[in-house]
Amino acid sequence: MKHPEYAYLDLCKHVLENGVKKSDRTGTGTISAFGYQMRFDLSKGFPLLTTKRIPFRLIASELLWFIKGDTNIRYLLEHNNNIWNEWAFKNWVESDEYEGPDMENFGIRSQQDAEFNKVYEEEMDKFKERILLDDEFAQQYGELGPVYGKQWRAWETTQGETIDQLKDVIEQIKVNPNSRRLIVSSWSPEFVPSMALPPCHTMFQFYVLDGKLSCQLYQRSGDIFLGIPFNIASYALLTHLIAHECGLEVGEFVHTLGDAHIYVNHLEQVHTQLEREPKPFPTIKLNSDVKSVFDFEMEHIKIEGYDPHPTIKAPVAV
């Protein structure tokens, strides 16, 4: 039987073989294909890729951040999670209050110029320390705008009220599992301009059959090498957490992509990964004493049997 990780590896091959060169917002350039779907049977193991090491701790802390409805990077930094730093830092260095070294060509020279990169890291360290220690600074510059957590937990209505989409969908799974409206949306056109990064994973839908909970994600844009492995594991974890609360087994995670792309400065890394043979997927263990999705903390979630190939590093396009 074909290893389930080939769902992802076949995506890489598909874009390499059929994708087209496209420019993009970051100025990096991509190889892009439009429209693709992967399926993972969550009963066959937790889909944390093994052809390179994926940092599950970062995935879990980011998901818990979303679930809490938080939109400030302070929580992430408190859990040594730096994956959203660049967007907040960009807002800081481009502000009128910033008086540090020039950050011209932000995000590009930092990948190519060793001297600039050293200055960048020094300024980033100062920025992170201020976020952790200075409440006022954190409130102003740690805030990413109405990103995922805000939309999931406090969607704003035209009446000035808020909707807790995540809480509502969990309740509907419990009382009306055959509903075709088990949907959470992150894409709010009104707020897209004020978000640090408009949602890439725009909406997800749950489906209950034979006592199993499945989830389908529609992702408008996917960075295949760096981002999509995180997204697969994150929504698989979300499905496990909600199934746990609702007394269901896990079914499938279905991942549907719009613009699926490989950045041109990730091509060598993708080829390296494709040369590796997948290893068995790990398993996930949730603390059975925690009943609600909203009560889970990092110590309640464990991955067992994870033995991946080594990390493959690549720059993030901001």
N, C-alpha and C positions, 0 to 999 in steps of 0.2 A: 504494500500500500504506500502511495506517495506521501511523504512527510508533509504535514499541514503547513509548514513554513514556506513551501513552494508557492502557496497562494501569494505571498509577498515577493518572493524571488522571481516568479513569473511576471509580476507587475514590472519589476525592474527591467527584465528582458523585453517586455512588450514596449516600454517607452524607449529603450535604447534602439530597438529595431524599427519602430513605427513612428516615433516622435519626431517633431519638427523643431527647429531652432526658433525661439521667441525671445524678444526682449521682455523685461519685467520691471516692476516698481523699484527694485533694489539696484538696478543697473548691472547686475551680475551676468544675466543671461541664462536661459534654461533650454533643455530638451523637453518638449511638452507633448502630451496626448490628452484628448478630451473624452471623458466617459470611460469608467472602468469599475469593475466590482470584484471584491474578494469575499470569501466566506470562511469562517472559522467555527468548527464545532467545539464549543467550550467544554464539552464533556470529555474531549480527547486530550486535555491538558491546557494550561494557561498560555496564551499566545504571546509570550515574551521571547523575542527573536533570539536565536542561539548562534547565528552566523556572525554576530558581533555582540559584545556585551551591551545590554541596555540597562541603564541605572533605574531600577524599579523604585527605589526610594524617592527619586525625583518625580516619577509618574504618580505615585501614591500621594505625596504631599501636595502636588498640584491639583489632583482630583479632589482631595479633601478641602482645599482652598476654594475650588469652584462650589462644592457642596455647601460650604459655609456661607456662600454669597459674598465672599470677600473680593475686593478688587485692588487691594493695596499690596505691594510687594513685601511689606514688612513681615507678614506671616511666613512667606516663602523664605526670606532671609533667616528668620528664626529657626527654620528647619534646614538651613544650609542648602537652599535651593535657589540657584541663580539663573534659571532659564528665562525669566521675564525681565531681567535687569536691563538689557540693552534698550528696550523701549522706554522705560522710565528714565534711564540715564540720558538718552537722546533728548528728552524733553528738558532735562536739567541743563545740559551743556548748550542748548539752543535758546535758553531763557536769558532775559536781560540781567538777571541777578548773577549769572555765572561769570566769574572773574579769573578762571584758571587758564591753562595753556590752550592755544587755539585747537579746536577739534574740526578743522576744515576737512572735507571729504570723509566725514564720520563713517565708520564701519567698513570702508574699503582700504584706506591706507593702513588701518590697524591690522589688516590681514597680511600686508605686504611689506611694511616698513618696520624693521625691528626697533628702531629708536622711537618712532611714534607709538608703537605697540607698548613699549615700556611706560611711556607717559600715560597712555590710555589706561593701563592697568592700575597705575598709581592713583589716577583720578577716580577710577571706578571704585577702588578700595576706600577712598575718602567718602565717596558718595554712599556706599553701603553702610559705613560706620555711622554717618549722619542719619540715615534712614532708621537705623536700629536705636539710636540714642536721642534723637531730636524729634519730639512728637509733632511739632509744627512743620518742620521740614518734611517729615514722612507724610503728613497729611497732604501737603502741597505737591511734592515731587515723587512720592511713592505710589501715588494714585494713577491708575491706568485708564480711568474712565469707565463707562458702563460695559465692561467686557463680560465674559461668560457668567461669572458668579452672580452679577447683577441681573442679567437676563433670566437666568435659571430660577432665582429666588425672589426677585422683586421687579418683575416686568411692569413698566409704567403704562397705565391706561390713559385714554383721553379724558377720563373723569378725575384724574389726579390720584387714583388708587394704585395699588400694586397687586400683582398676581404671583403667587409662589408656584411656579409651573412644576417644579420638581416634586414638591410635597403633594400637589394635586394629582400628578400622574401616578405616584405611588399609591395614593388612596384609591384611584380608579382601577389600578391593577388588582387591588384587593377585592373591590366590590363589583367591578364590571370588567372582568378580564377579557371578554370577547370584544371590547370596544375597539373601533378602528381609529380612535382619536387619542391614543396614548402617546402624545407627541410633546416634546419640549423644543422650543425654537430659541436660537441665540441671535438670529438676524433681525434687527430692528432698524429699518431704514432711517428713521428719525435720528437715531443715536450713532450711526456709523461714523459720521464726521468727527465725533468727540471721543472715539475709542482709540487707544494707542495702536491697536491692531484689530481691524474688523474681523469678526469670527470666521475662521477657516472652517471649523466644524459647525455648520449652520443650523442643523436640526437633527434630532434623533427620535426614533419611534420604537415602541415596545410591542411585542406580540406574544400572546400566551397560547400554548397548545400542549395538550397532554401533560399538564403540570410542569411545563418548562417555559422559561422566560428567554425570549430572543430579543435582540436589539439591532436595529439598522441605523447607521449614521450616514447622512449626506454631508460630504465635505466638499466645499466649493473649490478649494485650492489645497494641494498637498505637496509638501517638500518630501519627496520619496525617501531620500537617504536619512535625513535627520528627524523630520517631523512625523511621518506616517508610522514608524515603529512605536513612537510614543502614543499616538492616537489609538492604534490597535490595542495596546495594553491598557490604556486609560479607560476606554469604553468597555473592554472586557471586564475590567475591575468594577466599573459602575454596574454592569449587568449582574455580576456576582453579588455585589452589596445589596442591590434592590431585590434580587431573587431571595437572598438570605432573609431580608425583612418580611417578604411576602410569603414565605414558606414554599417557595418553588425551587425546582432544579434549574440549572442553566441549559439553554439551548444553543442557538447560533449567535455569533456576532457577524453581521453583514456590513461591509464597508464599501460604500458607493462614493466614487470620486468624480469631481468635475474636471478641473485642470490638474492633472497629475504630472508633476515635473521633476526633473533632475537638474539641479544647478550645474552649470558647466564646470565649476570648480569642485564638484563632487564626483566627476566621472571616474577618476582613478580609484576612488574609494569604493564606488559601486562595483567596479570590475573585480576588485580585491574580494569583496564580500561574495560575489557570485562564484568565486573559485572554491568556496568553503562548503563542506557538507553539513547540513543541519544536524543538530543533536536533539535528544528527546526534550520536549517541552517540560517545564517545571509544573508543580501544582501550587495552588493557593490555599491558605488556611486562614479562616476568619474566626475571631473569638466568638464562640457561641453565646457567651454571656451578654454580648452587645446586641440589642434587638433592633435598634433604629439606625438607618443610614446616617442620620444626623448626629449620632453619638460616637461614631467611629473616630479613633485617633490612630496615629502611625503604629503604635505598639500593638494594636488589635489586628494588624494585617501582616501576614508572613508569606514569603515565597520559599518553597522547598524544592530541592533537587535541581537547582539552576546551575548548569555547568557550560557556559557559552564559550565560543572563540573569543580572542582578545578584542578590546575596544579598537575601533577605527575612527580616528579623529578627522573632523572636517569643520571649516569655518561656517558660522551662521550668517546668512544674509539678512540685514536689517532694513 
